[in-house]
Each structure stands twice: as structure tokens, then as C-alpha cells.
Amino acid sequence: MPETRQHVERQPAQIWLGTTMAGQTVTVWVSATTLHVFHRDQLIKTHPITLTPEDLAKLNTRGRPGRPSPATALPTGQLPANVMVEVDRQVNNCGMVSIAGKQISVGSPLAGKRVTLRIDTQLIHVIADGVLTGTRPSPLTQEQRRRLHGARLSGPVPGLPTRVTHVQRVVSSSGSLMAAGTKFHIGHAHRGKAVTIALEDTQFRILHQGQELATHPRPHTKEVTHTRASGHIDYET
């Protein structure tokens, strides 16, 4: 039997979408197990839910038939490199999930929860209760992504505001630096340089004089305590 799904127009209330969405009209797509939120026809958030047939029948009286699910089956044949897939996994008591025979740490605070992993060619985005909680480097090959049990096409990654924070840091004599509670090692060749770190939703980009030196996944959403480097002399001209 086809899955029952409805669209319901409403103002954001019980679902946290961020202050920038205040006053905006959104579309809520629901099935018995999943809730998707759309704004201007773009998927902005996904939540796991549990609805009974009675719940769906009530929504049917004030909603409209829904579009196909945003998360659909993977295309046959070779998976395009730019396609993001997602899977649901249970986090064990050690804060680990298993994908393609590999153990990935998503953090002990998520122990016992069921999370969604959105996976591209480089990163794994960890989503709990519809909110992006962090990213990890992906160890999967293109073929492994395609063959993941329960894999489906993914919508956009939800969770954090779409803004970028820039901070300045000085690379230490050991070739490392720290920002937002995360330590990076970019190599002795860059020691003493004043670099800019772009804190994006899912990654850190380290730049020097407009050139990208390195990228690192953003494992958590810890705030920056200071944005400027101090006591620095950059000898490179």
C-alpha cells in the first residue's frame, strides 16, 4: 500500500527552525515516520516522528496530498560523485555507529539515539532530532556509499544558520593552531603565518593571503571565544 502523506501549511511553532525563519510560512510534509519542513519549496529540516493512521486521517481533513518523499531510492548504476546519500543508524552505548563495516564515533551524548547520517564524498553529517550535531571525515568509497544498507537520496543538510564566521589565528612553531575548541595541524611549512579560518556549517577552511591551505570537518558547534590573533609577526612577504 502506498505510504500516506500530506502537506499542511502552518507557521513554525513546535519545530525549531531558527530566529531567521520567524513569521515565515512553511510547508510540513508528514508520513507515519518522518516529517520534512519546506520553505519556498526547499527542504530545510527533517525530523523522525511516529503518527498513527488516525493522526494522518485528521491531517487529511486540513492538508493536501503530498509530493513524493524528499528522501527517495538511489539511482541505478554508478552513483554520481556530487550526490549525497543518507542512512539511519542506532548509536551504541559508546557513542559509535556502524556503516559499511566501519565504526564511526558520533559522540557519547548521542548514545542510545537513532541518528541520520548524510554522506557525501568527503564528509559524514550527523543529524539527531532533525538538527545537525557535527561532521566527521568519511572513510567510504563511492561504491561503499552506493551499497550502504538502507541508503537513500538526501536533501540539504539542516541545522545551523547559513552564515560564515571568520577568525584569525597564528600557526605555532609546531605547525598547529586552534579555533572553536578544535586543534588543527597544517604543517611546519606554515608556522608563523597569520591565517584566516572560515567557520562554516560543516567544515573549517584555513586560508592565507587568499589561498586555501587546508579544510577540516567541523565536529561540533562550539562557539568561538575570540576572533583576532594577537602578538604576531608574519615574516612572509
LUMSEGU-665956 format. One record per residue (C-alpha): residue number from 1; x, y, z; residue in one letter. Coordinates in steps of 0.05 Angstrom, whole numbers. Layout:
N
<gunu><nr>NUM</nr><x>X</x><y>Y</y><z>Z</z><rest>A</rest></gunu>
...
This chain:
237
<gunu><nr>1</nr><x>0</x><y>0</y><z>0</z><rest>M</rest></gunu>
<gunu><nr>2</nr><x>28</x><y>69</y><z>-17</z><rest>P</rest></gunu>
<gunu><nr>3</nr><x>53</x><y>109</y><z>42</z><rest>E</rest></gunu>
<gunu><nr>4</nr><x>2</x><y>162</y><z>65</z><rest>T</rest></gunu>
<gunu><nr>5</nr><x>30</x><y>233</y><z>64</z><rest>R</rest></gunu>
<gunu><nr>6</nr><x>1</x><y>302</y><z>70</z><rest>Q</rest></gunu>
<gunu><nr>7</nr><x>22</x><y>375</y><z>64</z><rest>H</rest></gunu>
<gunu><nr>8</nr><x>-1</x><y>423</y><z>119</z><rest>V</rest></gunu>
<gunu><nr>9</nr><x>12</x><y>498</y><z>116</z><rest>E</rest></gunu>
<gunu><nr>10</nr><x>28</x><y>529</y><z>183</z><rest>R</rest></gunu>
<gunu><nr>11</nr><x>71</x><y>579</y><z>220</z><rest>Q</rest></gunu>
<gunu><nr>12</nr><x>134</x><y>549</y><z>253</z><rest>P</rest></gunu>
<gunu><nr>13</nr><x>117</x><y>535</y><z>326</z><rest>A</rest></gunu>
<gunu><nr>14</nr><x>137</x><y>469</y><z>357</z><rest>Q</rest></gunu>
<gunu><nr>15</nr><x>194</x><y>455</y><z>309</z><rest>I</rest></gunu>
<gunu><nr>16</nr><x>257</x><y>497</y><z>319</z><rest>W</rest></gunu>
<gunu><nr>17</nr><x>277</x><y>530</y><z>254</z><rest>L</rest></gunu>
<gunu><nr>18</nr><x>317</x><y>589</y><z>279</z><rest>G</rest></gunu>
<gunu><nr>19</nr><x>300</x><y>662</y><z>291</z><rest>T</rest></gunu>
<gunu><nr>20</nr><x>313</x><y>680</y><z>218</z><rest>T</rest></gunu>
<gunu><nr>21</nr><x>250</x><y>640</y><z>200</z><rest>M</rest></gunu>
<gunu><nr>22</nr><x>204</x><y>678</y><z>247</z><rest>A</rest></gunu>
<gunu><nr>23</nr><x>140</x><y>699</y><z>212</z><rest>G</rest></gunu>
<gunu><nr>24</nr><x>154</x><y>657</y><z>150</z><rest>Q</rest></gunu>
<gunu><nr>25</nr><x>103</x><y>607</y><z>123</z><rest>T</rest></gunu>
<gunu><nr>26</nr><x>129</x><y>536</y><z>115</z><rest>V</rest></gunu>
<gunu><nr>27</nr><x>102</x><y>472</y><z>86</z><rest>T</rest></gunu>
<gunu><nr>28</nr><x>103</x><y>410</y><z>130</z><rest>V</rest></gunu>
<gunu><nr>29</nr><x>107</x><y>342</y><z>96</z><rest>W</rest></gunu>
<gunu><nr>30</nr><x>88</x><y>283</y><z>141</z><rest>V</rest></gunu>
<gunu><nr>31</nr><x>84</x><y>208</y><z>137</z><rest>S</rest></gunu>
<gunu><nr>32</nr><x>77</x><y>157</y><z>192</z><rest>A</rest></gunu>
<gunu><nr>33</nr><x>151</x><y>160</y><z>209</z><rest>T</rest></gunu>
<gunu><nr>34</nr><x>181</x><y>225</y><z>180</z><rest>T</rest></gunu>
<gunu><nr>35</nr><x>168</x><y>299</y><z>180</z><rest>L</rest></gunu>
<gunu><nr>36</nr><x>200</x><y>346</y><z>129</z><rest>H</rest></gunu>
<gunu><nr>37</nr><x>197</x><y>422</y><z>131</z><rest>V</rest></gunu>
<gunu><nr>38</nr><x>200</x><y>462</y><z>66</z><rest>F</rest></gunu>
<gunu><nr>39</nr><x>208</x><y>537</y><z>56</z><rest>H</rest></gunu>
<gunu><nr>40</nr><x>198</x><y>565</y><z>-14</z><rest>R</rest></gunu>
<gunu><nr>41</nr><x>200</x><y>494</y><z>-40</z><rest>D</rest></gunu>
<gunu><nr>42</nr><x>268</x><y>480</y><z>-9</z><rest>Q</rest></gunu>
<gunu><nr>43</nr><x>276</x><y>424</y><z>44</z><rest>L</rest></gunu>
<gunu><nr>44</nr><x>304</x><y>458</y><z>107</z><rest>I</rest></gunu>
<gunu><nr>45</nr><x>294</x><y>407</y><z>163</z><rest>K</rest></gunu>
<gunu><nr>46</nr><x>277</x><y>333</y><z>175</z><rest>T</rest></gunu>
<gunu><nr>47</nr><x>250</x><y>301</y><z>239</z><rest>H</rest></gunu>
<gunu><nr>48</nr><x>234</x><y>229</y><z>256</z><rest>P</rest></gunu>
<gunu><nr>49</nr><x>163</x><y>223</y><z>282</z><rest>I</rest></gunu>
<gunu><nr>50</nr><x>111</x><y>169</y><z>297</z><rest>T</rest></gunu>
<gunu><nr>51</nr><x>40</x><y>181</y><z>272</z><rest>L</rest></gunu>
<gunu><nr>52</nr><x>-19</x><y>132</y><z>274</z><rest>T</rest></gunu>
<gunu><nr>53</nr><x>-67</x><y>123</y><z>216</z><rest>P</rest></gunu>
<gunu><nr>54</nr><x>-117</x><y>163</y><z>258</z><rest>E</rest></gunu>
<gunu><nr>55</nr><x>-67</x><y>221</y><z>262</z><rest>D</rest></gunu>
<gunu><nr>56</nr><x>-57</x><y>220</y><z>187</z><rest>L</rest></gunu>
<gunu><nr>57</nr><x>-133</x><y>217</y><z>176</z><rest>A</rest></gunu>
<gunu><nr>58</nr><x>-141</x><y>281</y><z>218</z><rest>K</rest></gunu>
<gunu><nr>59</nr><x>-87</x><y>316</y><z>179</z><rest>L</rest></gunu>
<gunu><nr>60</nr><x>-121</x><y>295</y><z>115</z><rest>N</rest></gunu>
<gunu><nr>61</nr><x>-181</x><y>338</y><z>132</z><rest>T</rest></gunu>
<gunu><nr>62</nr><x>-139</x><y>402</y><z>131</z><rest>R</rest></gunu>
<gunu><nr>63</nr><x>-80</x><y>385</y><z>87</z><rest>G</rest></gunu>
<gunu><nr>64</nr><x>-69</x><y>365</y><z>15</z><rest>R</rest></gunu>
<gunu><nr>65</nr><x>-37</x><y>305</y><z>-18</z><rest>P</rest></gunu>
<gunu><nr>66</nr><x>39</x><y>308</y><z>-13</z><rest>G</rest></gunu>
<gunu><nr>67</nr><x>94</x><y>305</y><z>-64</z><rest>R</rest></gunu>
<gunu><nr>68</nr><x>138</x><y>243</y><z>-66</z><rest>P</rest></gunu>
<gunu><nr>69</nr><x>184</x><y>236</y><z>-6</z><rest>S</rest></gunu>
<gunu><nr>70</nr><x>246</x><y>281</y><z>-9</z><rest>P</rest></gunu>
<gunu><nr>71</nr><x>287</x><y>220</y><z>10</z><rest>A</rest></gunu>
<gunu><nr>72</nr><x>280</x><y>172</y><z>-48</z><rest>T</rest></gunu>
<gunu><nr>73</nr><x>314</x><y>109</y><z>-73</z><rest>A</rest></gunu>
<gunu><nr>74</nr><x>384</x><y>114</y><z>-101</z><rest>L</rest></gunu>
<gunu><nr>75</nr><x>391</x><y>116</y><z>-177</z><rest>P</rest></gunu>
<gunu><nr>76</nr><x>412</x><y>52</y><z>-210</z><rest>T</rest></gunu>
<gunu><nr>77</nr><x>482</x><y>45</y><z>-238</z><rest>G</rest></gunu>
<gunu><nr>78</nr><x>542</x><y>86</y><z>-216</z><rest>Q</rest></gunu>
<gunu><nr>79</nr><x>528</x><y>137</y><z>-162</z><rest>L</rest></gunu>
<gunu><nr>80</nr><x>545</x><y>209</y><z>-185</z><rest>P</rest></gunu>
<gunu><nr>81</nr><x>602</x><y>240</y><z>-145</z><rest>A</rest></gunu>
<gunu><nr>82</nr><x>561</x><y>301</y><z>-124</z><rest>N</rest></gunu>
<gunu><nr>83</nr><x>502</x><y>261</y><z>-97</z><rest>V</rest></gunu>
<gunu><nr>84</nr><x>492</x><y>260</y><z>-21</z><rest>M</rest></gunu>
<gunu><nr>85</nr><x>461</x><y>197</y><z>9</z><rest>V</rest></gunu>
<gunu><nr>86</nr><x>432</x><y>186</y><z>78</z><rest>E</rest></gunu>
<gunu><nr>87</nr><x>422</x><y>127</y><z>125</z><rest>V</rest></gunu>
<gunu><nr>88</nr><x>392</x><y>118</y><z>194</z><rest>D</rest></gunu>
<gunu><nr>89</nr><x>434</x><y>85</y><z>247</z><rest>R</rest></gunu>
<gunu><nr>90</nr><x>428</x><y>69</y><z>322</z><rest>Q</rest></gunu>
<gunu><nr>91</nr><x>483</x><y>98</y><z>365</z><rest>V</rest></gunu>
<gunu><nr>92</nr><x>512</x><y>47</y><z>414</z><rest>N</rest></gunu>
<gunu><nr>93</nr><x>530</x><y>59</y><z>487</z><rest>N</rest></gunu>
<gunu><nr>94</nr><x>600</x><y>81</y><z>467</z><rest>C</rest></gunu>
<gunu><nr>95</nr><x>574</x><y>135</y><z>420</z><rest>G</rest></gunu>
<gunu><nr>96</nr><x>591</x><y>96</y><z>357</z><rest>M</rest></gunu>
<gunu><nr>97</nr><x>552</x><y>78</y><z>294</z><rest>V</rest></gunu>
<gunu><nr>98</nr><x>569</x><y>25</y><z>243</z><rest>S</rest></gunu>
<gunu><nr>99</nr><x>569</x><y>38</y><z>168</z><rest>I</rest></gunu>
<gunu><nr>100</nr><x>599</x><y>-6</y><z>115</z><rest>A</rest></gunu>
<gunu><nr>101</nr><x>633</x><y>-48</y><z>169</z><rest>G</rest></gunu>
<gunu><nr>102</nr><x>668</x><y>13</y><z>199</z><rest>K</rest></gunu>
<gunu><nr>103</nr><x>657</x><y>43</y><z>268</z><rest>Q</rest></gunu>
<gunu><nr>104</nr><x>647</x><y>119</y><z>268</z><rest>I</rest></gunu>
<gunu><nr>105</nr><x>646</x><y>160</y><z>332</z><rest>S</rest></gunu>
<gunu><nr>106</nr><x>588</x><y>209</y><z>335</z><rest>V</rest></gunu>
<gunu><nr>107</nr><x>596</x><y>227</y><z>409</z><rest>G</rest></gunu>
<gunu><nr>108</nr><x>574</x><y>196</y><z>475</z><rest>S</rest></gunu>
<gunu><nr>109</nr><x>517</x><y>247</y><z>485</z><rest>P</rest></gunu>
<gunu><nr>110</nr><x>481</x><y>213</y><z>427</z><rest>L</rest></gunu>
<gunu><nr>111</nr><x>486</x><y>143</y><z>458</z><rest>A</rest></gunu>
<gunu><nr>112</nr><x>421</x><y>105</y><z>450</z><rest>G</rest></gunu>
<gunu><nr>113</nr><x>393</x><y>153</y><z>399</z><rest>K</rest></gunu>
<gunu><nr>114</nr><x>375</x><y>138</y><z>327</z><rest>R</rest></gunu>
<gunu><nr>115</nr><x>411</x><y>188</y><z>281</z><rest>V</rest></gunu>
<gunu><nr>116</nr><x>412</x><y>204</y><z>208</z><rest>T</rest></gunu>
<gunu><nr>117</nr><x>480</x><y>204</y><z>172</z><rest>L</rest></gunu>
<gunu><nr>118</nr><x>483</x><y>246</y><z>109</z><rest>R</rest></gunu>
<gunu><nr>119</nr><x>545</x><y>225</y><z>70</z><rest>I</rest></gunu>
<gunu><nr>120</nr><x>580</x><y>259</y><z>12</z><rest>D</rest></gunu>
<gunu><nr>121</nr><x>648</x><y>244</y><z>-19</z><rest>T</rest></gunu>
<gunu><nr>122</nr><x>687</x><y>275</y><z>39</z><rest>Q</rest></gunu>
<gunu><nr>123</nr><x>643</x><y>285</y><z>100</z><rest>L</rest></gunu>
<gunu><nr>124</nr><x>591</x><y>250</y><z>143</z><rest>I</rest></gunu>
<gunu><nr>125</nr><x>539</x><y>298</y><z>172</z><rest>H</rest></gunu>
<gunu><nr>126</nr><x>509</x><y>273</y><z>237</z><rest>V</rest></gunu>
<gunu><nr>127</nr><x>436</x><y>293</y><z>248</z><rest>I</rest></gunu>
<gunu><nr>128</nr><x>398</x><y>280</y><z>313</z><rest>A</rest></gunu>
<gunu><nr>129</nr><x>325</x><y>301</y><z>323</z><rest>D</rest></gunu>
<gunu><nr>130</nr><x>329</x><y>339</y><z>258</z><rest>G</rest></gunu>
<gunu><nr>131</nr><x>389</x><y>382</y><z>279</z><rest>V</rest></gunu>
<gunu><nr>132</nr><x>460</x><y>379</y><z>252</z><rest>L</rest></gunu>
<gunu><nr>133</nr><x>504</x><y>360</y><z>312</z><rest>T</rest></gunu>
<gunu><nr>134</nr><x>571</x><y>354</y><z>277</z><rest>G</rest></gunu>
<gunu><nr>135</nr><x>611</x><y>327</y><z>218</z><rest>T</rest></gunu>
<gunu><nr>136</nr><x>663</x><y>273</y><z>210</z><rest>R</rest></gunu>
<gunu><nr>137</nr><x>711</x><y>255</y><z>154</z><rest>P</rest></gunu>
<gunu><nr>138</nr><x>681</x><y>200</y><z>111</z><rest>S</rest></gunu>
<gunu><nr>139</nr><x>722</x><y>136</y><z>103</z><rest>P</rest></gunu>
<gunu><nr>140</nr><x>675</x><y>108</y><z>49</z><rest>L</rest></gunu>
<gunu><nr>141</nr><x>690</x><y>97</y><z>-24</z><rest>T</rest></gunu>
<gunu><nr>142</nr><x>640</x><y>116</y><z>-78</z><rest>Q</rest></gunu>
<gunu><nr>143</nr><x>619</x><y>43</y><z>-85</z><rest>E</rest></gunu>
<gunu><nr>144</nr><x>611</x><y>35</y><z>-10</z><rest>Q</rest></gunu>
<gunu><nr>145</nr><x>565</x><y>95</y><z>-7</z><rest>R</rest></gunu>
<gunu><nr>146</nr><x>522</x><y>65</y><z>-62</z><rest>R</rest></gunu>
<gunu><nr>147</nr><x>517</x><y>-2</y><z>-28</z><rest>R</rest></gunu>
<gunu><nr>148</nr><x>501</x><y>22</y><z>43</z><rest>L</rest></gunu>
<gunu><nr>149</nr><x>443</x><y>-15</y><z>74</z><rest>H</rest></gunu>
<gunu><nr>150</nr><x>381</x><y>30</y><z>77</z><rest>G</rest></gunu>
<gunu><nr>151</nr><x>414</x><y>85</y><z>36</z><rest>A</rest></gunu>
<gunu><nr>152</nr><x>370</x><y>137</y><z>2</z><rest>R</rest></gunu>
<gunu><nr>153</nr><x>379</x><y>203</y><z>-33</z><rest>L</rest></gunu>
<gunu><nr>154</nr><x>387</x><y>261</y><z>16</z><rest>S</rest></gunu>
<gunu><nr>155</nr><x>361</x><y>332</y><z>18</z><rest>G</rest></gunu>
<gunu><nr>156</nr><x>402</x><y>391</y><z>43</z><rest>P</rest></gunu>
<gunu><nr>157</nr><x>437</x><y>386</y><z>110</z><rest>V</rest></gunu>
<gunu><nr>158</nr><x>394</x><y>420</y><z>164</z><rest>P</rest></gunu>
<gunu><nr>159</nr><x>411</x><y>453</y><z>229</z><rest>G</rest></gunu>
<gunu><nr>160</nr><x>458</x><y>512</y><z>231</z><rest>L</rest></gunu>
<gunu><nr>161</nr><x>448</x><y>584</y><z>205</z><rest>P</rest></gunu>
<gunu><nr>162</nr><x>477</x><y>594</y><z>136</z><rest>T</rest></gunu>
<gunu><nr>163</nr><x>529</x><y>644</y><z>158</z><rest>R</rest></gunu>
<gunu><nr>164</nr><x>605</x><y>640</y><z>159</z><rest>V</rest></gunu>
<gunu><nr>165</nr><x>647</x><y>666</y><z>217</z><rest>T</rest></gunu>
<gunu><nr>166</nr><x>719</x><y>686</y><z>202</z><rest>H</rest></gunu>
<gunu><nr>167</nr><x>773</x><y>684</y><z>256</z><rest>V</rest></gunu>
<gunu><nr>168</nr><x>847</x><y>699</y><z>253</z><rest>Q</rest></gunu>
<gunu><nr>169</nr><x>900</x><y>654</y><z>284</z><rest>R</rest></gunu>
<gunu><nr>170</nr><x>976</x><y>648</y><z>283</z><rest>V</rest></gunu>
<gunu><nr>171</nr><x>1005</x><y>580</y><z>264</z><rest>V</rest></gunu>
<gunu><nr>172</nr><x>1050</x><y>556</y><z>321</z><rest>S</rest></gunu>
<gunu><nr>173</nr><x>1122</x><y>533</y><z>316</z><rest>S</rest></gunu>
<gunu><nr>174</nr><x>1096</x><y>462</y><z>313</z><rest>S</rest></gunu>
<gunu><nr>175</nr><x>1052</x><y>477</y><z>253</z><rest>G</rest></gunu>
<gunu><nr>176</nr><x>986</x><y>476</y><z>291</z><rest>S</rest></gunu>
<gunu><nr>177</nr><x>931</x><y>524</y><z>312</z><rest>L</rest></gunu>
<gunu><nr>178</nr><x>865</x><y>522</y><z>350</z><rest>M</rest></gunu>
<gunu><nr>179</nr><x>796</x><y>552</y><z>338</z><rest>A</rest></gunu>
<gunu><nr>180</nr><x>726</x><y>537</y><z>366</z><rest>A</rest></gunu>
<gunu><nr>181</nr><x>755</x><y>484</y><z>412</z><rest>G</rest></gunu>
<gunu><nr>182</nr><x>786</x><y>446</y><z>354</z><rest>T</rest></gunu>
<gunu><nr>183</nr><x>861</x><y>437</y><z>341</z><rest>K</rest></gunu>
<gunu><nr>184</nr><x>888</x><y>434</y><z>271</z><rest>F</rest></gunu>
<gunu><nr>185</nr><x>957</x><y>413</y><z>246</z><rest>H</rest></gunu>
<gunu><nr>186</nr><x>972</x><y>443</y><z>178</z><rest>I</rest></gunu>
<gunu><nr>187</nr><x>1048</x><y>431</y><z>176</z><rest>G</rest></gunu>
<gunu><nr>188</nr><x>1114</x><y>464</y><z>195</z><rest>H</rest></gunu>
<gunu><nr>189</nr><x>1117</x><y>499</y><z>127</z><rest>A</rest></gunu>
<gunu><nr>190</nr><x>1063</x><y>547</y><z>151</z><rest>H</rest></gunu>
<gunu><nr>191</nr><x>1089</x><y>562</y><z>221</z><rest>R</rest></gunu>
<gunu><nr>192</nr><x>1088</x><y>636</y><z>239</z><rest>G</rest></gunu>
<gunu><nr>193</nr><x>1036</x><y>653</y><z>187</z><rest>K</rest></gunu>
<gunu><nr>194</nr><x>974</x><y>694</y><z>205</z><rest>A</rest></gunu>
<gunu><nr>195</nr><x>917</x><y>654</y><z>175</z><rest>V</rest></gunu>
<gunu><nr>196</nr><x>842</x><y>663</y><z>169</z><rest>T</rest></gunu>
<gunu><nr>197</nr><x>796</x><y>606</y><z>189</z><rest>I</rest></gunu>
<gunu><nr>198</nr><x>726</x><y>606</y><z>157</z><rest>A</rest></gunu>
<gunu><nr>199</nr><x>679</x><y>571</y><z>205</z><rest>L</rest></gunu>
<gunu><nr>200</nr><x>624</x><y>543</y><z>160</z><rest>E</rest></gunu>
<gunu><nr>201</nr><x>564</x><y>499</y><z>176</z><rest>D</rest></gunu>
<gunu><nr>202</nr><x>600</x><y>434</y><z>165</z><rest>T</rest></gunu>
<gunu><nr>203</nr><x>674</x><y>449</y><z>157</z><rest>Q</rest></gunu>
<gunu><nr>204</nr><x>733</x><y>495</y><z>173</z><rest>F</rest></gunu>
<gunu><nr>205</nr><x>772</x><y>526</y><z>115</z><rest>R</rest></gunu>
<gunu><nr>206</nr><x>841</x><y>553</y><z>131</z><rest>I</rest></gunu>
<gunu><nr>207</nr><x>865</x><y>610</y><z>86</z><rest>L</rest></gunu>
<gunu><nr>208</nr><x>928</x><y>651</y><z>78</z><rest>H</rest></gunu>
<gunu><nr>209</nr><x>931</x><y>711</y><z>33</z><rest>Q</rest></gunu>
<gunu><nr>210</nr><x>871</x><y>685</y><z>-6</z><rest>G</rest></gunu>
<gunu><nr>211</nr><x>900</x><y>615</y><z>-15</z><rest>Q</rest></gunu>
<gunu><nr>212</nr><x>865</x><y>555</y><z>17</z><rest>E</rest></gunu>
<gunu><nr>213</nr><x>916</x><y>516</y><z>58</z><rest>L</rest></gunu>
<gunu><nr>214</nr><x>870</x><y>461</y><z>86</z><rest>A</rest></gunu>
<gunu><nr>215</nr><x>799</x><y>440</y><z>101</z><rest>T</rest></gunu>
<gunu><nr>216</nr><x>775</x><y>402</y><z>163</z><rest>H</rest></gunu>
<gunu><nr>217</nr><x>706</x><y>375</y><z>181</z><rest>P</rest></gunu>
<gunu><nr>218</nr><x>671</x><y>413</y><z>237</z><rest>R</rest></gunu>
<gunu><nr>219</nr><x>658</x><y>361</y><z>291</z><rest>P</rest></gunu>
<gunu><nr>220</nr><x>614</x><y>405</y><z>336</z><rest>H</rest></gunu>
<gunu><nr>221</nr><x>582</x><y>473</y><z>341</z><rest>T</rest></gunu>
<gunu><nr>222</nr><x>623</x><y>503</y><z>397</z><rest>K</rest></gunu>
<gunu><nr>223</nr><x>626</x><y>579</y><z>393</z><rest>E</rest></gunu>
<gunu><nr>224</nr><x>690</x><y>619</y><z>383</z><rest>V</rest></gunu>
<gunu><nr>225</nr><x>714</x><y>658</y><z>444</z><rest>T</rest></gunu>
<gunu><nr>226</nr><x>759</x><y>707</y><z>406</z><rest>H</rest></gunu>
<gunu><nr>227</nr><x>765</x><y>724</y><z>332</z><rest>T</rest></gunu>
<gunu><nr>228</nr><x>831</x><y>761</y><z>328</z><rest>R</rest></gunu>
<gunu><nr>229</nr><x>903</x><y>736</y><z>331</z><rest>A</rest></gunu>
<gunu><nr>230</nr><x>949</x><y>775</y><z>378</z><rest>S</rest></gunu>
<gunu><nr>231</nr><x>1024</x><y>782</y><z>390</z><rest>G</rest></gunu>
<gunu><nr>232</nr><x>1041</x><y>761</y><z>319</z><rest>H</rest></gunu>
<gunu><nr>233</nr><x>1095</x><y>778</y><z>268</z><rest>I</rest></gunu>
<gunu><nr>234</nr><x>1087</x><y>745</y><z>199</z><rest>D</rest></gunu>
<gunu><nr>235</nr><x>1155</x><y>744</y><z>166</z><rest>Y</rest></gunu>
<gunu><nr>236</nr><x>1130</x><y>720</y><z>98</z><rest>E</rest></gunu>
<gunu><nr>237</nr><x>1124</x><y>775</y><z>46</z><rest>T</rest></gunu>
